[in-house]
Amino acid sequence: MAEGRRLLRVLVKAVEIIESNWRNPVMSLYFNKKDSAVLVIDLQKSVSSDKDSWAVEDYDTVLKNAETCIDACREADIPIIYAAYELDPNGMDKMKYEPVDSTGRPLHSVRGDKETEICDEVKPEIDDVIFTKQKFSAWYGTKLDIILSNLGINHLIVFGIWTEACLETTVWDAIWRDYQITLVKDACGSATNDMHKIAVLDMANWLYGGSIINSTELSKALNGQDYKVWHFEKPAQFLYTLDTVNSMYKSLDDRISFQ
């Protein structure tokens, strides 16, 4: 009799678990967390919204969304890697035509300046990886290849600034090295939102094997909730004109598929 009651309780519990999973399913993730890493591009103080020629439009929002991504990825034990644009004060490692002052000192991102530091909102932690770069792409002349090889990474979650320059060149170089890319579009920015949107559409057109997602949707995905993400299907999908940039950028969300 007692054994029968015990079996009944076990069966009731099993039914409850099955019903819970049916009502609140854990959504499958479209990438493998074990071979993924976050790559943060140039989220530094020298490009804050009040800095004239280096200003990024809505930089506070970009940082807030980047913080959402980083927090979610930390919780999921995904490595965080920071790339920071940093130049020698004497200009010894700058690009040949990098803007400089009358003494030859670069006009921004100078090593040792407080403004060159990564922003406090997305400040690295002790176990994070940080490396510097002197070109737009995070791959050119850096140790990024070595870092990713040692970590066994095949998939990169990428965001940062400038979308059409440092971020985009980094994405192209990653694709040419056969990495899969997830671009978090609302955690990226440029001097104007239009510049940013055009760059995102350019990447979407050729993002072989890649995906585009928003910061809140990435957080949901990593927490096993329903989420939405756009996946690359074919080249040149967004044949935009200046009149259609905004609508096509928005369509990245409208076309997003539920996982």
C-alpha positions as CSV (number, residue, x, y, z in Angstrom):
1,M,0.0,0.0,0.0
2,A,2.8,2.4,1.0
3,E,4.7,1.5,-2.1
4,G,1.6,2.2,-4.2
5,R,1.3,5.7,-2.7
6,R,4.9,6.4,-3.3
7,L,4.6,5.5,-7.0
8,L,1.5,7.6,-7.2
9,R,3.4,10.6,-5.9
10,V,6.2,10.0,-8.3
11,L,3.8,9.9,-11.2
12,V,2.0,13.0,-10.1
13,K,5.3,14.8,-9.8
14,A,6.4,13.6,-13.3
15,V,3.1,14.9,-14.8
16,E,3.6,18.3,-13.1
17,I,7.1,18.6,-14.6
18,I,5.9,17.6,-18.1
19,E,3.0,20.1,-17.8
20,S,5.3,22.8,-16.7
21,N,7.7,22.2,-19.5
22,W,4.8,22.2,-22.0
23,R,3.5,25.5,-20.7
24,N,6.9,27.1,-20.2
25,P,9.3,25.4,-22.6
26,V,13.0,26.1,-22.4
27,M,13.9,27.4,-25.8
28,S,16.8,25.9,-27.6
29,L,19.8,28.2,-28.3
30,Y,20.9,28.7,-31.9
31,F,24.5,28.6,-30.9
32,N,26.8,26.5,-28.7
33,K,27.8,28.5,-25.6
34,K,30.9,26.3,-25.1
35,D,32.6,27.5,-28.3
36,S,31.3,31.1,-28.1
37,A,32.8,34.4,-26.9
38,V,31.8,38.0,-26.7
39,L,34.0,40.5,-28.6
40,V,33.5,44.1,-27.5
41,I,34.8,46.7,-29.9
42,D,36.2,50.1,-28.7
43,L,33.6,51.0,-26.0
44,Q,35.9,53.7,-24.7
45,K,35.4,57.1,-23.0
46,S,37.0,59.0,-25.8
47,V,33.9,58.6,-27.9
48,S,31.2,59.6,-25.4
49,S,28.3,61.6,-26.8
50,D,29.7,65.1,-25.9
51,K,33.0,64.7,-27.7
52,D,32.7,66.7,-30.9
53,S,34.4,64.8,-33.8
54,W,34.5,61.5,-31.9
55,A,30.9,61.6,-30.7
56,V,28.7,58.5,-31.1
57,E,25.0,59.3,-31.3
58,D,23.0,57.9,-28.4
59,Y,26.2,56.5,-26.9
60,D,24.5,56.2,-23.5
61,T,21.9,53.8,-25.0
62,V,24.6,51.8,-26.8
63,L,26.4,51.4,-23.5
64,K,23.3,50.4,-21.7
65,N,22.5,47.7,-24.3
66,A,26.1,46.5,-24.3
67,E,25.9,46.2,-20.5
68,T,22.8,44.0,-20.9
69,C,24.6,41.7,-23.3
70,I,27.7,41.5,-21.1
71,D,25.7,40.7,-18.0
72,A,23.8,38.0,-19.7
73,C,26.9,36.4,-21.2
74,R,28.8,36.5,-17.9
75,E,25.8,34.7,-16.3
76,A,26.1,32.1,-19.0
77,D,29.9,31.7,-18.5
78,I,30.7,33.0,-22.0
79,P,34.1,34.6,-22.1
80,I,34.3,38.4,-22.6
81,I,37.0,39.8,-24.8
82,Y,37.6,43.5,-25.1
83,A,39.4,45.2,-28.0
84,A,40.5,48.8,-27.3
85,Y,41.9,51.3,-29.8
86,E,45.1,52.6,-28.2
87,L,48.0,54.6,-29.7
88,D,51.5,55.5,-28.5
89,P,51.7,59.1,-27.3
90,N,54.5,59.8,-29.8
91,G,52.5,58.3,-32.6
92,M,55.0,55.5,-33.2
93,D,52.3,52.9,-33.9
94,K,49.7,55.1,-35.6
95,M,48.5,54.7,-39.1
96,K,50.5,56.8,-41.5
97,Y,47.8,59.3,-42.1
98,E,46.3,59.3,-38.6
99,P,45.3,62.8,-37.5
100,V,47.9,64.3,-35.1
101,D,48.6,67.6,-33.4
102,S,51.5,69.9,-34.0
103,T,53.8,67.7,-31.9
104,G,52.9,64.5,-33.6
105,R,50.7,63.3,-30.8
106,P,47.5,61.4,-32.0
107,L,44.3,63.4,-31.4
108,H,42.5,60.6,-29.6
109,S,42.9,57.1,-28.0
110,V,46.4,57.9,-26.6
111,R,47.9,55.3,-24.3
112,G,47.7,56.4,-20.7
113,D,45.0,58.9,-21.1
114,K,41.9,58.4,-18.9
115,E,39.7,59.0,-22.0
116,T,41.2,55.9,-23.6
117,E,39.9,53.7,-20.8
118,I,36.9,51.4,-21.4
119,C,33.7,53.0,-20.2
120,D,32.7,52.3,-16.6
121,E,29.3,50.9,-17.6
122,V,31.0,48.0,-19.4
123,K,34.1,47.9,-17.3
124,P,36.1,44.6,-17.7
125,E,36.4,42.2,-14.8
126,I,39.5,40.4,-13.6
127,D,38.9,37.2,-15.7
128,D,38.1,39.1,-18.9
129,V,40.5,39.3,-21.8
130,I,41.7,42.8,-23.0
131,F,43.9,43.6,-26.0
132,T,44.8,46.8,-27.8
133,K,44.7,47.5,-31.5
134,Q,46.1,50.3,-33.7
135,K,43.9,49.7,-36.9
136,F,40.2,49.6,-37.4
137,S,39.9,45.8,-37.5
138,A,40.5,43.9,-34.2
139,W,42.4,41.3,-36.2
140,Y,45.1,43.4,-37.8
141,G,48.4,43.0,-36.0
142,T,46.8,41.8,-32.8
143,K,46.7,38.6,-30.7
144,L,43.0,38.0,-31.3
145,D,43.6,34.9,-33.4
146,I,45.8,33.4,-30.6
147,I,43.2,34.2,-27.9
148,L,40.3,32.6,-29.8
149,S,42.4,29.5,-30.7
150,N,43.4,28.9,-27.1
151,L,39.8,29.3,-26.0
152,G,38.4,27.0,-28.7
153,I,36.1,29.7,-30.1
154,N,34.1,29.3,-33.3
155,H,31.3,31.8,-32.7
156,L,31.5,35.5,-31.8
157,I,28.9,37.7,-30.2
158,V,30.0,41.1,-31.5
159,F,29.0,44.7,-30.7
160,G,30.7,48.1,-30.2
161,I,31.5,51.2,-32.2
162,W,32.0,52.6,-34.9
163,T,29.6,50.4,-36.8
164,E,30.8,51.2,-40.3
165,A,34.5,51.3,-39.4
166,C,36.1,49.3,-36.5
167,L,33.1,47.0,-36.0
168,E,32.4,46.3,-39.6
169,T,36.0,45.6,-40.6
170,T,36.3,43.3,-37.6
171,V,33.1,41.4,-38.7
172,W,34.4,41.0,-42.3
173,D,37.8,39.7,-41.0
174,A,36.0,37.2,-38.7
175,I,33.8,35.9,-41.6
176,W,36.9,35.5,-43.8
177,R,38.4,33.3,-41.0
178,D,35.2,31.2,-41.0
179,Y,33.9,32.4,-37.6
180,Q,30.1,32.5,-37.1
181,I,28.9,35.9,-36.1
182,T,26.0,37.2,-33.9
183,L,25.8,40.9,-34.3
184,V,23.9,42.7,-31.5
185,K,22.7,45.7,-33.5
186,D,21.3,47.9,-30.7
187,A,24.6,47.6,-28.8
188,C,26.5,49.2,-31.7
189,G,26.7,52.9,-32.8
190,S,28.3,55.5,-35.0
191,A,28.4,59.3,-35.4
192,T,24.8,59.2,-36.7
193,N,22.1,56.5,-36.5
194,D,21.8,56.6,-40.3
195,M,25.5,55.7,-40.6
196,H,25.0,52.8,-38.2
197,K,21.8,51.5,-39.9
198,I,23.5,51.5,-43.4
199,A,26.5,49.6,-42.0
200,V,24.2,47.0,-40.3
201,L,22.3,46.4,-43.6
202,D,25.6,46.1,-45.4
203,M,26.7,43.4,-43.0
204,A,23.3,41.7,-43.1
205,N,23.7,41.3,-46.9
206,W,26.9,39.3,-46.6
207,L,26.8,37.8,-43.1
208,Y,27.4,34.3,-44.1
209,G,26.3,31.8,-41.4
210,G,25.6,34.8,-39.1
211,S,22.7,36.2,-37.1
212,I,21.5,39.6,-36.0
213,I,19.8,40.1,-32.6
214,N,18.9,42.8,-30.1
215,S,20.4,42.9,-26.6
216,T,17.1,42.0,-24.8
217,E,16.5,39.1,-27.1
218,L,20.0,37.8,-26.6
219,S,19.4,38.0,-22.8
220,K,16.2,36.0,-23.3
221,A,17.9,33.4,-25.4
222,L,20.6,32.8,-22.8
223,N,18.0,32.5,-20.1
224,G,16.0,29.9,-22.0
225,Q,13.0,32.1,-22.7
226,D,11.2,32.7,-26.0
227,Y,13.4,35.0,-28.2
228,K,13.6,36.4,-31.7
229,V,16.6,36.5,-34.0
230,W,17.3,37.2,-37.7
231,H,19.4,34.6,-39.5
232,F,21.3,35.1,-42.8
233,E,19.6,33.2,-45.6
234,K,21.0,34.6,-48.9
235,P,23.3,37.4,-50.1
236,A,22.1,40.8,-51.0
237,Q,18.8,40.4,-49.2
238,F,18.4,44.1,-48.4
239,L,18.5,46.1,-51.6
240,Y,18.1,49.4,-49.8
241,T,18.1,53.0,-51.1
242,L,18.4,56.2,-49.1
243,D,14.6,56.3,-49.0
244,T,14.3,52.7,-47.6
245,V,17.2,52.4,-45.1
246,N,15.0,53.0,-42.1
247,S,12.2,50.6,-43.1
248,M,14.7,47.9,-44.1
249,Y,16.6,48.3,-40.9
250,K,13.4,47.9,-39.0
251,S,12.5,44.8,-41.1
252,L,15.4,43.0,-39.5
253,D,13.1,42.9,-36.4
254,D,9.9,42.4,-38.4
255,R,11.4,39.4,-40.3
256,I,12.8,37.9,-37.1
257,S,11.9,34.2,-36.6
258,F,10.9,32.6,-33.3
259,Q,13.2,29.9,-32.1
